[in-house]
Amino acid sequence: METVLKIKVSDLDVDFIKAIKSLFKKEREIEITVSSATDFGLNKTETKEEYIARIKKAIKNVGKGNVVAFTEEEFDKLNKNLIGNK
């Protein structure tokens, strides 16, 4: 089964997750892909040169410490806060 659900971020709540869970058997593995309705130009086709320049810029940012990092526990806490399971 494959479906695309388009909803507002404000509509993401525990009831929405429960509704999705009710569609599948308890131990069934599912795949969830999240994307913004606006891609901010991220899905544009780029040339090989543009791709390499973007990768080099990312490497420089990492070298300068311009990164976002968190532990698995911090990630879990963020997810729980986002879905209302504090």
PDB file of N, CA, C and O in Angstrom:
ATOM      1  N   MET A   1       0.841  -1.162   0.000  1.00  0.00           N
ATOM      2  CA  MET A   1       0.000   0.000   0.000  1.00  0.00           C
ATOM      3  C   MET A   1       0.893   1.233   0.000  1.00  0.00           C
ATOM      4  O   MET A   1       1.885   1.288   0.726  1.00  0.00           O
ATOM      5  N   GLU A   2       0.544   2.202  -0.799  1.00  0.00           N
ATOM      6  CA  GLU A   2       1.269   3.469  -0.814  1.00  0.00           C
ATOM      7  C   GLU A   2       0.269   4.597  -0.926  1.00  0.00           C
ATOM      8  O   GLU A   2      -0.670   4.533  -1.720  1.00  0.00           O
ATOM      9  N   THR A   3       0.470   5.626  -0.132  1.00  0.00           N
ATOM     10  CA  THR A   3      -0.416   6.776  -0.185  1.00  0.00           C
ATOM     11  C   THR A   3       0.365   8.035   0.134  1.00  0.00           C
ATOM     12  O   THR A   3       1.393   7.983   0.810  1.00  0.00           O
ATOM     13  N   VAL A   4      -0.113   9.148  -0.345  1.00  0.00           N
ATOM     14  CA  VAL A   4       0.483  10.444  -0.047  1.00  0.00           C
ATOM     15  C   VAL A   4      -0.534  11.236   0.758  1.00  0.00           C
ATOM     16  O   VAL A   4      -1.672  11.416   0.326  1.00  0.00           O
ATOM     17  N   LEU A   5      -0.125  11.705   1.920  1.00  0.00           N
ATOM     18  CA  LEU A   5      -0.993  12.501   2.775  1.00  0.00           C
ATOM     19  C   LEU A   5      -0.416  13.908   2.846  1.00  0.00           C
ATOM     20  O   LEU A   5       0.741  14.088   3.227  1.00  0.00           O
ATOM     21  N   LYS A   6      -1.202  14.887   2.487  1.00  0.00           N
ATOM     22  CA  LYS A   6      -0.756  16.276   2.579  1.00  0.00           C
ATOM     23  C   LYS A   6      -1.558  16.944   3.682  1.00  0.00           C
ATOM     24  O   LYS A   6      -2.778  17.077   3.587  1.00  0.00           O
ATOM     25  N   ILE A   7      -0.855  17.363   4.733  1.00  0.00           N
ATOM     26  CA  ILE A   7      -1.527  17.988   5.869  1.00  0.00           C
ATOM     27  C   ILE A   7      -0.712  19.177   6.358  1.00  0.00           C
ATOM     28  O   ILE A   7       0.466  19.325   6.034  1.00  0.00           O
ATOM     29  N   LYS A   8      -1.362  20.008   7.136  1.00  0.00           N
ATOM     30  CA  LYS A   8      -0.679  21.141   7.749  1.00  0.00           C
ATOM     31  C   LYS A   8       0.103  20.643   8.958  1.00  0.00           C
ATOM     32  O   LYS A   8      -0.314  19.700   9.630  1.00  0.00           O
ATOM     33  N   VAL A   9       1.230  21.276   9.228  1.00  0.00           N
ATOM     34  CA  VAL A   9       2.030  20.906  10.390  1.00  0.00           C
ATOM     35  C   VAL A   9       1.191  20.990  11.662  1.00  0.00           C
ATOM     36  O   VAL A   9       1.349  20.172  12.569  1.00  0.00           O
ATOM     37  N   SER A  10       0.313  21.961  11.728  1.00  0.00           N
ATOM     38  CA  SER A  10      -0.521  22.125  12.926  1.00  0.00           C
ATOM     39  C   SER A  10      -1.474  20.948  13.140  1.00  0.00           C
ATOM     40  O   SER A  10      -1.991  20.763  14.242  1.00  0.00           O
ATOM     41  N   ASP A  11      -1.709  20.153  12.093  1.00  0.00           N
ATOM     42  CA  ASP A  11      -2.591  18.991  12.211  1.00  0.00           C
ATOM     43  C   ASP A  11      -1.854  17.722  12.628  1.00  0.00           C
ATOM     44  O   ASP A  11      -2.486  16.692  12.866  1.00  0.00           O
ATOM     45  N   LEU A  12      -0.528  17.782  12.718  1.00  0.00           N
ATOM     46  CA  LEU A  12       0.241  16.620  13.170  1.00  0.00           C
ATOM     47  C   LEU A  12       0.078  16.490  14.677  1.00  0.00           C
ATOM     48  O   LEU A  12       0.520  17.351  15.437  1.00  0.00           O
ATOM     49  N   ASP A  13      -0.554  15.417  15.094  1.00  0.00           N
ATOM     50  CA  ASP A  13      -0.748  15.195  16.520  1.00  0.00           C
ATOM     51  C   ASP A  13      -0.817  13.696  16.787  1.00  0.00           C
ATOM     52  O   ASP A  13      -0.684  12.884  15.872  1.00  0.00           O
ATOM     53  N   VAL A  14      -1.020  13.350  18.018  1.00  0.00           N
ATOM     54  CA  VAL A  14      -1.069  11.945  18.416  1.00  0.00           C
ATOM     55  C   VAL A  14      -2.195  11.214  17.695  1.00  0.00           C
ATOM     56  O   VAL A  14      -2.026  10.058  17.308  1.00  0.00           O
ATOM     57  N   ASP A  15      -3.331  11.860  17.509  1.00  0.00           N
ATOM     58  CA  ASP A  15      -4.451  11.219  16.818  1.00  0.00           C
ATOM     59  C   ASP A  15      -4.081  10.860  15.380  1.00  0.00           C
ATOM     60  O   ASP A  15      -4.493   9.818  14.870  1.00  0.00           O
ATOM     61  N   PHE A  16      -3.309  11.720  14.734  1.00  0.00           N
ATOM     62  CA  PHE A  16      -2.867  11.437  13.365  1.00  0.00           C
ATOM     63  C   PHE A  16      -1.982  10.187  13.343  1.00  0.00           C
ATOM     64  O   PHE A  16      -2.152   9.314  12.492  1.00  0.00           O
ATOM     65  N   ILE A  17      -1.040  10.108  14.282  1.00  0.00           N
ATOM     66  CA  ILE A  17      -0.159   8.938  14.366  1.00  0.00           C
ATOM     67  C   ILE A  17      -0.978   7.681  14.652  1.00  0.00           C
ATOM     68  O   ILE A  17      -0.737   6.634  14.051  1.00  0.00           O
ATOM     69  N   LYS A  18      -1.934   7.778  15.557  1.00  0.00           N
ATOM     70  CA  LYS A  18      -2.787   6.627  15.870  1.00  0.00           C
ATOM     71  C   LYS A  18      -3.570   6.176  14.641  1.00  0.00           C
ATOM     72  O   LYS A  18      -3.747   4.978  14.422  1.00  0.00           O
ATOM     73  N   ALA A  19      -4.037   7.123  13.844  1.00  0.00           N
ATOM     74  CA  ALA A  19      -4.783   6.780  12.631  1.00  0.00           C
ATOM     75  C   ALA A  19      -3.897   6.026  11.651  1.00  0.00           C
ATOM     76  O   ALA A  19      -4.340   5.058  11.033  1.00  0.00           O
ATOM     77  N   ILE A  20      -2.659   6.457  11.504  1.00  0.00           N
ATOM     78  CA  ILE A  20      -1.730   5.756  10.616  1.00  0.00           C
ATOM     79  C   ILE A  20      -1.455   4.358  11.159  1.00  0.00           C
ATOM     80  O   ILE A  20      -1.464   3.385  10.405  1.00  0.00           O
ATOM     81  N   LYS A  21      -1.211   4.253  12.469  1.00  0.00           N
ATOM     82  CA  LYS A  21      -0.940   2.952  13.076  1.00  0.00           C
ATOM     83  C   LYS A  21      -2.104   1.985  12.883  1.00  0.00           C
ATOM     84  O   LYS A  21      -1.889   0.785  12.717  1.00  0.00           O
ATOM     85  N   SER A  22      -3.326   2.492  12.904  1.00  0.00           N
ATOM     86  CA  SER A  22      -4.496   1.624  12.772  1.00  0.00           C
ATOM     87  C   SER A  22      -4.612   1.008  11.379  1.00  0.00           C
ATOM     88  O   SER A  22      -5.346   0.038  11.188  1.00  0.00           O
ATOM     89  N   LEU A  23      -3.896   1.563  10.416  1.00  0.00           N
ATOM     90  CA  LEU A  23      -3.960   1.048   9.046  1.00  0.00           C
ATOM     91  C   LEU A  23      -3.111  -0.200   8.838  1.00  0.00           C
ATOM     92  O   LEU A  23      -3.258  -0.889   7.829  1.00  0.00           O
ATOM     93  N   PHE A  24      -2.221  -0.497   9.790  1.00  0.00           N
ATOM     94  CA  PHE A  24      -1.270  -1.586   9.608  1.00  0.00           C
ATOM     95  C   PHE A  24      -1.299  -2.543  10.792  1.00  0.00           C
ATOM     96  O   PHE A  24      -1.725  -2.191  11.892  1.00  0.00           O
ATOM     97  N   LYS A  25      -0.832  -3.770  10.533  1.00  0.00           N
ATOM     98  CA  LYS A  25      -0.697  -4.736  11.616  1.00  0.00           C
ATOM     99  C   LYS A  25       0.374  -4.238  12.583  1.00  0.00           C
ATOM    100  O   LYS A  25       1.276  -3.493  12.201  1.00  0.00           O
ATOM    101  N   LYS A  26       0.258  -4.657  13.828  1.00  0.00           N
ATOM    102  CA  LYS A  26       1.099  -4.124  14.900  1.00  0.00           C
ATOM    103  C   LYS A  26       2.597  -4.195  14.608  1.00  0.00           C
ATOM    104  O   LYS A  26       3.308  -3.218  14.844  1.00  0.00           O
ATOM    105  N   GLU A  27       3.081  -5.295  14.114  1.00  0.00           N
ATOM    106  CA  GLU A  27       4.516  -5.463  13.909  1.00  0.00           C
ATOM    107  C   GLU A  27       4.961  -5.168  12.479  1.00  0.00           C
ATOM    108  O   GLU A  27       6.106  -5.447  12.122  1.00  0.00           O
ATOM    109  N   ARG A  28       4.100  -4.625  11.681  1.00  0.00           N
ATOM    110  CA  ARG A  28       4.435  -4.311  10.288  1.00  0.00           C
ATOM    111  C   ARG A  28       5.397  -3.130  10.251  1.00  0.00           C
ATOM    112  O   ARG A  28       5.213  -2.154  10.977  1.00  0.00           O
ATOM    113  N   GLU A  29       6.418  -3.217   9.410  1.00  0.00           N
ATOM    114  CA  GLU A  29       7.340  -2.099   9.243  1.00  0.00           C
ATOM    115  C   GLU A  29       6.819  -1.198   8.134  1.00  0.00           C
ATOM    116  O   GLU A  29       6.424  -1.676   7.071  1.00  0.00           O
ATOM    117  N   ILE A  30       6.820   0.112   8.386  1.00  0.00           N
ATOM    118  CA  ILE A  30       6.380   1.062   7.372  1.00  0.00           C
ATOM    119  C   ILE A  30       7.495   2.072   7.133  1.00  0.00           C
ATOM    120  O   ILE A  30       8.422   2.190   7.934  1.00  0.00           O
ATOM    121  N   GLU A  31       7.396   2.785   6.044  1.00  0.00           N
ATOM    122  CA  GLU A  31       8.360   3.833   5.721  1.00  0.00           C
ATOM    123  C   GLU A  31       7.614   5.155   5.658  1.00  0.00           C
ATOM    124  O   GLU A  31       6.589   5.268   4.986  1.00  0.00           O
ATOM    125  N   ILE A  32       8.128   6.146   6.355  1.00  0.00           N
ATOM    126  CA  ILE A  32       7.507   7.465   6.367  1.00  0.00           C
ATOM    127  C   ILE A  32       8.496   8.462   5.779  1.00  0.00           C
ATOM    128  O   ILE A  32       9.636   8.560   6.234  1.00  0.00           O
ATOM    129  N   THR A  33       8.058   9.191   4.774  1.00  0.00           N
ATOM    130  CA  THR A  33       8.866  10.237   4.159  1.00  0.00           C
ATOM    131  C   THR A  33       8.194  11.567   4.425  1.00  0.00           C
ATOM    132  O   THR A  33       6.997  11.723   4.184  1.00  0.00           O
ATOM    133  N   VAL A  34       8.953  12.518   4.917  1.00  0.00           N
ATOM    134  CA  VAL A  34       8.410  13.840   5.220  1.00  0.00           C
ATOM    135  C   VAL A  34       9.089  14.855   4.315  1.00  0.00           C
ATOM    136  O   VAL A  34      10.315  14.887   4.211  1.00  0.00           O
ATOM    137  N   SER A  35       8.292  15.674   3.669  1.00  0.00           N
ATOM    138  CA  SER A  35       8.850  16.739   2.840  1.00  0.00           C
ATOM    139  C   SER A  35       7.964  17.962   2.942  1.00  0.00           C
ATOM    140  O   SER A  35       6.773  17.866   3.239  1.00  0.00           O
ATOM    141  N   SER A  36       8.552  19.093   2.696  1.00  0.00           N
ATOM    142  CA  SER A  36       7.805  20.343   2.741  1.00  0.00           C
ATOM    143  C   SER A  36       7.093  20.538   1.414  1.00  0.00           C
ATOM    144  O   SER A  36       7.610  20.164   0.362  1.00  0.00           O
ATOM    145  N   ALA A  37       5.909  21.124   1.469  1.00  0.00           N
ATOM    146  CA  ALA A  37       5.196  21.436   0.230  1.00  0.00           C
ATOM    147  C   ALA A  37       6.011  22.420  -0.598  1.00  0.00           C
ATOM    148  O   ALA A  37       5.891  22.453  -1.822  1.00  0.00           O
ATOM    149  N   THR A  38       6.835  23.218   0.063  1.00  0.00           N
ATOM    150  CA  THR A  38       7.754  24.122  -0.612  1.00  0.00           C
ATOM    151  C   THR A  38       9.136  23.529  -0.465  1.00  0.00           C
ATOM    152  O   THR A  38       9.588  23.279   0.652  1.00  0.00           O
ATOM    153  N   ASP A  39       9.809  23.303  -1.564  1.00  0.00           N
ATOM    154  CA  ASP A  39      11.119  22.656  -1.469  1.00  0.00           C
ATOM    155  C   ASP A  39      12.274  23.644  -1.352  1.00  0.00           C
ATOM    156  O   ASP A  39      13.428  23.229  -1.246  1.00  0.00           O
ATOM    157  N   PHE A  40      11.986  24.930  -1.369  1.00  0.00           N
ATOM    158  CA  PHE A  40      13.004  25.962  -1.211  1.00  0.00           C
ATOM    159  C   PHE A  40      14.145  25.806  -2.215  1.00  0.00           C
ATOM    160  O   PHE A  40      15.283  26.182  -1.936  1.00  0.00           O
ATOM    161  N   GLY A  41      13.827  25.243  -3.397  1.00  0.00           N
ATOM    162  CA  GLY A  41      14.836  25.079  -4.438  1.00  0.00           C
ATOM    163  C   GLY A  41      15.760  23.898  -4.228  1.00  0.00           C
ATOM    164  O   GLY A  41      16.725  23.729  -4.973  1.00  0.00           O
ATOM    165  N   LEU A  42      15.479  23.076  -3.224  1.00  0.00           N
ATOM    166  CA  LEU A  42      16.370  21.959  -2.929  1.00  0.00           C
ATOM    167  C   LEU A  42      16.279  20.831  -3.950  1.00  0.00           C
ATOM    168  O   LEU A  42      17.200  20.022  -4.066  1.00  0.00           O
ATOM    169  N   ASN A  43      15.182  20.773  -4.685  1.00  0.00           N
ATOM    170  CA  ASN A  43      15.006  19.687  -5.646  1.00  0.00           C
ATOM    171  C   ASN A  43      15.339  20.092  -7.073  1.00  0.00           C
ATOM    172  O   ASN A  43      14.994  19.384  -8.019  1.00  0.00           O
ATOM    173  N   LYS A  44      16.005  21.224  -7.231  1.00  0.00           N
ATOM    174  CA  LYS A  44      16.353  21.657  -8.580  1.00  0.00           C
ATOM    175  C   LYS A  44      17.465  20.773  -9.127  1.00  0.00           C
ATOM    176  O   LYS A  44      18.289  20.251  -8.376  1.00  0.00           O
ATOM    177  N   THR A  45      17.475  20.617 -10.419  1.00  0.00           N
ATOM    178  CA  THR A  45      18.531  19.849 -11.059  1.00  0.00           C
ATOM    179  C   THR A  45      19.804  20.679 -11.032  1.00  0.00           C
ATOM    180  O   THR A  45      19.785  21.866 -11.361  1.00  0.00           O
ATOM    181  N   GLU A  46      20.900  20.062 -10.644  1.00  0.00           N
ATOM    182  CA  GLU A  46      22.155  20.794 -10.602  1.00  0.00           C
ATOM    183  C   GLU A  46      23.190  20.107 -11.474  1.00  0.00           C
ATOM    184  O   GLU A  46      23.152  18.894 -11.680  1.00  0.00           O
ATOM    185  N   THR A  47      24.109  20.904 -11.976  1.00  0.00           N
ATOM    186  CA  THR A  47      25.181  20.356 -12.800  1.00  0.00           C
ATOM    187  C   THR A  47      26.194  19.667 -11.897  1.00  0.00           C
ATOM    188  O   THR A  47      26.156  19.816 -10.676  1.00  0.00           O
ATOM    189  N   LYS A  48      27.091  18.918 -12.502  1.00  0.00           N
ATOM    190  CA  LYS A  48      28.138  18.253 -11.735  1.00  0.00           C
ATOM    191  C   LYS A  48      28.982  19.293 -10.994  1.00  0.00           C
ATOM    192  O   LYS A  48      29.366  19.084  -9.843  1.00  0.00           O
ATOM    193  N   GLU A  49      29.266  20.410 -11.659  1.00  0.00           N
ATOM    194  CA  GLU A  49      30.068  21.469 -11.047  1.00  0.00           C
ATOM    195  C   GLU A  49      29.343  22.083  -9.842  1.00  0.00           C
ATOM    196  O   GLU A  49      29.957  22.332  -8.805  1.00  0.00           O
ATOM    197  N   GLU A  50      28.036  22.326  -9.985  1.00  0.00           N
ATOM    198  CA  GLU A  50      27.248  22.874  -8.876  1.00  0.00           C
ATOM    199  C   GLU A  50      27.211  21.899  -7.701  1.00  0.00           C
ATOM    200  O   GLU A  50      27.300  22.301  -6.541  1.00  0.00           O
ATOM    201  N   TYR A  51      27.079  20.609  -8.022  1.00  0.00           N
ATOM    202  CA  TYR A  51      27.055  19.572  -6.993  1.00  0.00           C
ATOM    203  C   TYR A  51      28.372  19.557  -6.226  1.00  0.00           C
ATOM    204  O   TYR A  51      28.381  19.540  -4.995  1.00  0.00           O
ATOM    205  N   ILE A  52      29.479  19.563  -6.955  1.00  0.00           N
ATOM    206  CA  ILE A  52      30.800  19.533  -6.316  1.00  0.00           C
ATOM    207  C   ILE A  52      31.010  20.786  -5.469  1.00  0.00           C
ATOM    208  O   ILE A  52      31.554  20.702  -4.368  1.00  0.00           O
ATOM    209  N   ALA A  53      30.583  21.950  -5.973  1.00  0.00           N
ATOM    210  CA  ALA A  53      30.710  23.198  -5.210  1.00  0.00           C
ATOM    211  C   ALA A  53      29.895  23.123  -3.923  1.00  0.00           C
ATOM    212  O   ALA A  53      30.347  23.587  -2.876  1.00  0.00           O
ATOM    213  N   ARG A  54      28.700  22.543  -3.993  1.00  0.00           N
ATOM    214  CA  ARG A  54      27.848  22.415  -2.806  1.00  0.00           C
ATOM    215  C   ARG A  54      28.490  21.491  -1.771  1.00  0.00           C
ATOM    216  O   ARG A  54      28.461  21.772  -0.573  1.00  0.00           O
ATOM    217  N   ILE A  55      29.071  20.384  -2.247  1.00  0.00           N
ATOM    218  CA  ILE A  55      29.734  19.443  -1.337  1.00  0.00           C
ATOM    219  C   ILE A  55      30.946  20.104  -0.684  1.00  0.00           C
ATOM    220  O   ILE A  55      31.169  19.955   0.518  1.00  0.00           O
ATOM    221  N   LYS A  56      31.734  20.840  -1.487  1.00  0.00           N
ATOM    222  CA  LYS A  56      32.914  21.523  -0.935  1.00  0.00           C
ATOM    223  C   LYS A  56      32.505  22.555   0.114  1.00  0.00           C
ATOM    224  O   LYS A  56      33.177  22.704   1.135  1.00  0.00           O
ATOM    225  N   LYS A  57      31.407  23.267  -0.135  1.00  0.00           N
ATOM    226  CA  LYS A  57      30.909  24.251   0.829  1.00  0.00           C
ATOM    227  C   LYS A  57      30.500  23.552   2.125  1.00  0.00           C
ATOM    228  O   LYS A  57      30.779  24.047   3.217  1.00  0.00           O
ATOM    229  N   ALA A  58      29.838  22.401   1.999  1.00  0.00           N
ATOM    230  CA  ALA A  58      29.426  21.640   3.183  1.00  0.00           C
ATOM    231  C   ALA A  58      30.643  21.178   3.977  1.00  0.00           C
ATOM    232  O   ALA A  58      30.641  21.228   5.207  1.00  0.00           O
ATOM    233  N   ILE A  59      31.673  20.731   3.281  1.00  0.00           N
ATOM    234  CA  ILE A  59      32.899  20.278   3.949  1.00  0.00           C
ATOM    235  C   ILE A  59      33.545  21.439   4.702  1.00  0.00           C
ATOM    236  O   ILE A  59      34.008  21.270   5.830  1.00  0.00           O
ATOM    237  N   LYS A  60      33.577  22.626   4.075  1.00  0.00           N
ATOM    238  CA  LYS A  60      34.131  23.812   4.746  1.00  0.00           C
ATOM    239  C   LYS A  60      33.322  24.151   5.999  1.00  0.00           C
ATOM    240  O   LYS A  60      33.892  24.486   7.037  1.00  0.00           O
ATOM    241  N   ASN A  61      32.000  24.065   5.899  1.00  0.00           N
ATOM    242  CA  ASN A  61      31.153  24.354   7.058  1.00  0.00           C
ATOM    243  C   ASN A  61      31.432  23.395   8.203  1.00  0.00           C
ATOM    244  O   ASN A  61      31.493  23.808   9.361  1.00  0.00           O
ATOM    245  N   VAL A  62      31.601  22.128   7.889  1.00  0.00           N
ATOM    246  CA  VAL A  62      31.921  21.144   8.924  1.00  0.00           C
ATOM    247  C   VAL A  62      33.273  21.476   9.540  1.00  0.00           C
ATOM    248  O   VAL A  62      33.438  21.415  10.758  1.00  0.00           O
ATOM    249  N   GLY A  63      34.245  21.830   8.692  1.00  0.00           N
ATOM    250  CA  GLY A  63      35.572  22.200   9.183  1.00  0.00           C
ATOM    251  C   GLY A  63      35.550  23.404  10.104  1.00  0.00           C
ATOM    252  O   GLY A  63      36.361  23.495  11.025  1.00  0.00           O
ATOM    253  N   LYS A  64      34.627  24.334   9.867  1.00  0.00           N
ATOM    254  CA  LYS A  64      34.493  25.533  10.703  1.00  0.00           C
ATOM    255  C   LYS A  64      33.643  25.276  11.946  1.00  0.00           C
ATOM    256  O   LYS A  64      33.503  26.150  12.801  1.00  0.00           O
ATOM    257  N   GLY A  65      33.082  24.088  12.040  1.00  0.00           N
ATOM    258  CA  GLY A  65      32.230  23.771  13.187  1.00  0.00           C
ATOM    259  C   GLY A  65      30.794  24.224  13.020  1.00  0.00           C
ATOM    260  O   GLY A  65      30.031  24.229  13.986  1.00  0.00           O
ATOM    261  N   ASN A  66      30.416  24.605  11.813  1.00  0.00           N
ATOM    262  CA  ASN A  66      29.033  25.018  11.536  1.00  0.00           C
ATOM    263  C   ASN A  66      28.168  23.784  11.306  1.00  0.00           C
ATOM    264  O   ASN A  66      27.797  23.472  10.175  1.00  0.00           O
ATOM    265  N   VAL A  67      27.854  23.088  12.395  1.00  0.00           N
ATOM    266  CA  VAL A  67      27.083  21.854  12.310  1.00  0.00           C
ATOM    267  C   VAL A  67      26.018  21.830  13.398  1.00  0.00           C
ATOM    268  O   VAL A  67      26.075  22.589  14.365  1.00  0.00           O
ATOM    269  N   VAL A  68      25.064  20.959  13.222  1.00  0.00           N
ATOM    270  CA  VAL A  68      24.067  20.698  14.254  1.00  0.00           C
ATOM    271  C   VAL A  68      24.262  19.249  14.670  1.00  0.00           C
ATOM    272  O   VAL A  68      24.205  18.343  13.839  1.00  0.00           O
ATOM    273  N   ALA A  69      24.490  19.036  15.951  1.00  0.00           N
ATOM    274  CA  ALA A  69      24.722  17.678  16.439  1.00  0.00           C
ATOM    275  C   ALA A  69      23.891  17.444  17.692  1.00  0.00           C
ATOM    276  O   ALA A  69      23.657  18.359  18.481  1.00  0.00           O
ATOM    277  N   PHE A  70      23.450  16.199  17.858  1.00  0.00           N
ATOM    278  CA  PHE A  70      22.684  15.839  19.040  1.00  0.00           C
ATOM    279  C   PHE A  70      22.828  14.348  19.273  1.00  0.00           C
ATOM    280  O   PHE A  70      23.127  13.582  18.357  1.00  0.00           O
ATOM    281  N   THR A  71      22.607  13.952  20.522  1.00  0.00           N
ATOM    282  CA  THR A  71      22.689  12.539  20.874  1.00  0.00           C
ATOM    283  C   THR A  71      21.389  11.840  20.480  1.00  0.00           C
ATOM    284  O   THR A  71      20.399  12.483  20.132  1.00  0.00           O
ATOM    285  N   GLU A  72      21.418  10.533  20.540  1.00  0.00           N
ATOM    286  CA  GLU A  72      20.207   9.757  20.261  1.00  0.00           C
ATOM    287  C   GLU A  72      19.110  10.108  21.267  1.00  0.00           C
ATOM    288  O   GLU A  72      17.934  10.193  20.912  1.00  0.00           O
ATOM    289  N   GLU A  73      19.504  10.307  22.518  1.00  0.00           N
ATOM    290  CA  GLU A  73      18.531  10.654  23.552  1.00  0.00           C
ATOM    291  C   GLU A  73      17.901  12.019  23.282  1.00  0.00           C
ATOM    292  O   GLU A  73      16.695  12.196  23.455  1.00  0.00           O
ATOM    293  N   GLU A  74      18.725  12.991  22.853  1.00  0.00           N
ATOM    294  CA  GLU A  74      18.200  14.319  22.522  1.00  0.00           C
ATOM    295  C   GLU A  74      17.244  14.245  21.339  1.00  0.00           C
ATOM    296  O   GLU A  74      16.224  14.934  21.311  1.00  0.00           O
ATOM    297  N   PHE A  75      17.580  13.402  20.359  1.00  0.00           N
ATOM    298  CA  PHE A  75      16.718  13.218  19.190  1.00  0.00           C
ATOM    299  C   PHE A  75      15.384  12.607  19.606  1.00  0.00           C
ATOM    300  O   PHE A  75      14.327  13.053  19.159  1.00  0.00           O
ATOM    301  N   ASP A  76      15.432  11.592  20.458  1.00  0.00           N
ATOM    302  CA  ASP A  76      14.199  10.963  20.943  1.00  0.00           C
ATOM    303  C   ASP A  76      13.337  11.963  21.710  1.00  0.00           C
ATOM    304  O   ASP A  76      12.119  12.002  21.537  1.00  0.00           O
ATOM    305  N   LYS A  77      13.980  12.773  22.562  1.00  0.00           N
ATOM    306  CA  LYS A  77      13.240  13.775  23.338  1.00  0.00           C
ATOM    307  C   LYS A  77      12.571  14.786  22.411  1.00  0.00           C
ATOM    308  O   LYS A  77      11.412  15.146  22.619  1.00  0.00           O
ATOM    309  N   LEU A  78      13.290  15.242  21.396  1.00  0.00           N
ATOM    310  CA  LEU A  78      12.720  16.185  20.436  1.00  0.00           C
ATOM    311  C   LEU A  78      11.506  15.577  19.747  1.00  0.00           C
ATOM    312  O   LEU A  78      10.470  16.231  19.625  1.00  0.00           O
ATOM    313  N   ASN A  79      11.627  14.333  19.299  1.00  0.00           N
ATOM    314  CA  ASN A  79      10.508  13.671  18.632  1.00  0.00           C
ATOM    315  C   ASN A  79       9.310  13.533  19.558  1.00  0.00           C
ATOM    316  O   ASN A  79       8.175  13.774  19.145  1.00  0.00           O
ATOM    317  N   LYS A  80       9.549  13.151  20.790  1.00  0.00           N
ATOM    318  CA  LYS A  80       8.445  13.017  21.746  1.00  0.00           C
ATOM    319  C   LYS A  80       7.764  14.355  21.976  1.00  0.00           C
ATOM    320  O   LYS A  80       6.538  14.419  22.066  1.00  0.00           O
ATOM    321  N   ASN A  81       8.542  15.421  22.072  1.00  0.00           N
ATOM    322  CA  ASN A  81       7.961  16.756  22.247  1.00  0.00           C
ATOM    323  C   ASN A  81       7.149  17.165  21.022  1.00  0.00           C
ATOM    324  O   ASN A  81       6.099  17.794  21.149  1.00  0.00           O
ATOM    325  N   LEU A  82       7.634  16.809  19.850  1.00  0.00           N
ATOM    326  CA  LEU A  82       6.935  17.186  18.624  1.00  0.00           C
ATOM    327  C   LEU A  82       5.592  16.484  18.482  1.00  0.00           C
ATOM    328  O   LEU A  82       4.646  17.053  17.938  1.00  0.00           O
ATOM    329  N   ILE A  83       5.505  15.239  18.973  1.00  0.00           N
ATOM    330  CA  ILE A  83       4.236  14.516  18.835  1.00  0.00           C
ATOM    331  C   ILE A  83       3.400  14.566  20.110  1.00  0.00           C
ATOM    332  O   ILE A  83       2.336  13.951  20.185  1.00  0.00           O
ATOM    333  N   GLY A  84       3.880  15.293  21.101  1.00  0.00           N
ATOM    334  CA  GLY A  84       3.073  15.502  22.303  1.00  0.00           C
ATOM    335  C   GLY A  84       3.224  14.465  23.382  1.00  0.00           C
ATOM    336  O   GLY A  84       2.421  14.448  24.315  1.00  0.00           O
ATOM    337  N   ASN A  85       4.219  13.592  23.305  1.00  0.00           N
ATOM    338  CA  ASN A  85       4.450  12.580  24.348  1.00  0.00           C
ATOM    339  C   ASN A  85       5.595  13.028  25.242  1.00  0.00           C
ATOM    340  O   ASN A  85       6.672  12.434  25.209  1.00  0.00           O
ATOM    341  N   LYS A  86       5.382  14.045  26.022  1.00  0.00           N
ATOM    342  CA  LYS A  86       6.463  14.632  26.833  1.00  0.00           C
ATOM    343  C   LYS A  86       6.803  13.758  27.959  1.00  0.00           C
ATOM    344  O   LYS A  86       7.689  14.085  28.749  1.00  0.00           O
TER     345      LYS A  86
END
